[in-house]
Amino acid sequence: MHRVFWVAIAAAGLLVGCAHQPPVWAVYDACAAQTSNFVTMVECGKEKRNATCQEANACTAVGNAFVQYADALAMQVKSRQITEAEALKQFAEYKTKVLGDVRRDRAIIAAGAAASGPSTCTLIGNTVNCF
C-alpha cells in the first residue's frame, strides 16, 4: 500500500514539476489567436513550444506527440489532402482527447494518493509516525 502512495507522489511530482511550463495546447491557442491560417498557427505553435520547453529542458512526451500531430495535419493541408476546416476539426478533436486524458490521469493520481495516504501522524520526539 505504501508503494502505491510513493508511486502516486512521484507521478504527481512529474505533473506538477512542469507546472511552470504552459501546456502545449495553450501555446497553440495563443498562436491561433494571432492568425486565422491553420498552417501558420501550427508553425507558430511548434516554434514557441519548442523554444520554451527546450530552454527549460522540459519537453514532454505528450507535448511532442501534440506537435507531431499538428505538423501532420499542416502537411496534409499544404498538400491539399484535407481542407483547413477539416484540419481545424481534427485538431480540436485531438486537443479535446489530450485534455481528457490529462484530467483522467490527474484524477487517478489524486485518488491513489488519497486512498493510500496516512490517516494520522503522531510526533514522538524528533520522529513522526504515521498510521
Rosetta blueprint (number, residue, H / E / L):
1 M L
2 H H
3 R H
4 V H
5 F H
6 W H
7 V H
8 A H
9 I H
10 A H
11 A H
12 A H
13 G H
14 L H
15 L H
16 V H
17 G H
18 C L
19 A L
20 H L
21 Q L
22 P L
23 P L
24 V H
25 W H
26 A H
27 V H
28 Y H
29 D H
30 A H
31 C H
32 A H
33 A L
34 Q L
35 T L
36 S L
37 N L
38 F H
39 V H
40 T H
41 M H
42 V H
43 E H
44 C H
45 G H
46 K H
47 E H
48 K H
49 R H
50 N H
51 A H
52 T H
53 C H
54 Q H
55 E H
56 A L
57 N L
58 A L
59 C L
60 T L
61 A H
62 V H
63 G H
64 N H
65 A H
66 F H
67 V H
68 Q H
69 Y H
70 A H
71 D H
72 A H
73 L H
74 A H
75 M H
76 Q H
77 V H
78 K H
79 S L
80 R L
81 Q L
82 I L
83 T L
84 E H
85 A H
86 E H
87 A H
88 L H
89 K H
90 Q H
91 F H
92 A H
93 E H
94 Y H
95 K H
96 T H
97 K H
98 V H
99 L H
100 G H
101 D H
102 V H
103 R H
104 R H
105 D H
106 R H
107 A H
108 I H
109 I H
110 A H
111 A H
112 G H
113 A H
114 A H
115 A H
116 S H
117 G L
118 P L
119 S L
120 T L
121 C E
122 T E
123 L E
124 I E
125 G L
126 N L
127 T E
128 V E
129 N E
130 C E
131 F L
